[in-house]
Amino acid sequence: MTEDLPVADGAGTAPLRAVVARVSALADRLGVPHAEVFDVQRLSVASGVPDDVVKLLLSGQPAGEPDLQARFLQRLDLLRRTRLKSNGRRYTQQQIADGAGMSRQQAGALINGDRRPTMEHCDAIQRFFKVHAGFLTAEDPEALAGALQRTEQALLQRLADRDRASSPASAATVEDDPLERLLQDHGVRGIAWRAAQLPTDEHRDKVAEWLDMLLESVKRPES
């Protein structure tokens, strides 16, 4: 029996809907359970979005949106709980301050919510915790879509590896077929794989248009 797919069709979640659909399709093609690719706890840790909000967004329900400071505090707390030192302990305020290039007083005021963060504060803390740009500031649907895009990239790599292992093109085929030769010489398959990682359908459409023009420049030999 096919598993129910996440809906993700609330207001303002069009990019999230799109990536949910793509991840669902890739998971089905690879035989990966939806429970694995849409694991709520994993997506929460990857995106900074609370578990309950991840569930709501994937089911298409409105989840509200905290203001910038509330979002910052929520995600910084998640970072401190989930990105730990090698000994399994949390980073102290002093260690965060040192690593982010600010005073302990500044770090403490930010962590305790006594000071509103600037983009410079966010960038410095994100670098310290080695998370992607926007982790502390992106709105919840955007943050969740970003986490799912990274899942999509991993699935695309698995699909490419599987296809390469199951049907490697022979040297003769590549030599005899100008289209295959074009795909190999220009790295078109690699470009297409990278295009799938772009953040919006508009970006992918531009790459697709370029690929169409390139592919039309050669013809397969008449059979």
N, C-alpha and C positions, 0 to 999 in steps of 0.2 A: 504494500500500500504506500502511495506517495505521501510524504510528510507535508503538512500544511506549511506554506511559505509565509514569512513575515510580510506584513502589508505595507507599512511605512508610507501611508498616503495622507498624512496630516498636512495642514497648511504650511507652506514654506519648506517642504521636504522633498522637492522634485529631485535634486541631486542624490539624496539618500534613497529615494525610490529606485532610481536608475541603477545605483550600485548594488542595492539589495537584489534586484532582478538579475544583474550580471553574475553576482556571486552565487545565487541560487542555481542559475543555468550551468555554471562551471562545476559546482558541486555535484549536480545531477550527472553531468557528463563524466566526471571522474569517479562517481560512486562514493563521494564523501558525504557522510550524514550531515543534514542541516544543523543538528544539535551541536556539531563540532564547529562549523564555520560561523554559526550565530550564537555561540556560547556567551551568555550575558556577562558573566564575571570576567571572562577574558577581554571582551569588548570594552567593559567598563575600565579595566586597568589600562588598556591600550589608548582609550580616548579621553579618560578623565571624567566621563559622564557617569553619574550614579547608576547603580544596577536598576533601580525602579524606573528611571527615566529611559534607559536603554530599552527596557521591556515595552514601555509605552510608545516610544518612537518606532520600534520595529512592528508594533501592532497597529500603527497608524493613528494612535490617540494623541491628543494635545498634551504636552508635558509642561507647559509654561516655560519661562526662561528667566533665570536669575540675572540681576544686573552684573556689571563687570566685576565689581568688588566681591560680591557673593560667589560668583563663578570662580574667581581667582582663589578665594579662600578654600572653596570646596575642592578644587583641583590640586592646590598646594598640599592640602591635608592628605589627599589620595597619594600624591607623590611621596610624602614623608612616610606613609604607611606601606607603600609597595616598592619603592626604590630604596633599598636598604644597603648598609655598608656590608663588606665581605663577612663581618662577624655576625650579621643578622640584626644589628641594632640600627635605630634611626640616626640620621644625621642630626647633630645638635644645631641650635641657632648659630653658634659661633662658627661651626664648620660650613654651614650654608652661607653665612656672611663672608667668610674668607674665600670660599669657592666662587661666589657671585660678585666679589669685588665691592662689597659694601660694609658699613660698620655693623657691629652687633646690634646696636640700637635701631638702625634702619631695618635690619632683618627681623628683629623682634616686633617692631611696629607693624610690619607687613604681615607677619605670621599671625599676630594677634588681632588683626583687623583695625588697628589704630591709625593706619595710613593707607591711603588709596594708592594702588600700584601704578606706576608709569609703564609704558612699553619697554623702556630701558630696563626697569626692574624685572619685568616678565622675561625679556630676552636673556638676561643674565642668569636667572634662576633656571630657565629651560636648558641653557647650556650646562649649568652645573649638574642637573639631573640627567643630562643626555637624552632629552626628549625633543621631538620635532618642534619647529617654530609654530606658534599658535596654540600649543597644548593648553596653556593657561587662559587663553582669551577667546578661542573659537566658540561660537554658539553651539549648543548641544547637537542639533542635526548635522551641522558641518563637521564637528569633531567626530561623531559616530560614522559619518560617511567616509572621513579620512581613514579611520581604523579599518573599515570594511574594504577600502581601496587597497590597503596593504595586504589584507587577506586575499583580495582578487589577484594581486601581483604574485603572491605565493602559489595560488592555484594555476595561474597562467604558466608559471615556470614548470609546475608539475605536469601540466598538459603538454607543454613543449617537449619536456624530457621524455614523456611517454610516447608521443608521436615520433620523436626522433629514434627511439629505441625500437619501435614496432615496425617502422617503414622507412629505413634510411635510403635516400636516393642513391642509386648506383652512379659511378663515375661516367658510365656510358650514357645514361639518361641525361645527366647534366650537360655532357658534351654535345649531344645530338639535339637537345631542345633549347632554343634560344630563350624561351621564357624561364625555364629552370636555371639557365646560365645567368640571366638577369637577376633572378631572385638571389642566387648565390653571390654574384659579383657585387651587387649593390646592397647586400644585407637587408633585403626588403622584409624578410620574415622577422628579422630582429627589430626593424623599424616598426613593423606592425605590432609586435609584442610591446615595444616601448609606448606606442601610441595608446594602447589599451590601459596604460597606467596613468594617462593624463587625467586631470581632475574633472573636466567637463566634457559633455558630448560635443560642444562647439569646438573645443581643441581637437578632439578625435576626428571630427568632420573635416577639418582643414588638412589633417594628415591624410585622410582617406582620399580627398580630392587630388592631393599631390600624387598619391600612389596610383590612382586611376590614370592620370596623365602619363605617368612613367610606364605603366603596364601596356597602355595603348600604343606605345612607341615600338613594340615588337609584335610579331605574329608567329604563331606556331606553324611549323611546316605542314603543308597539305598532306593529308593521309592518303 
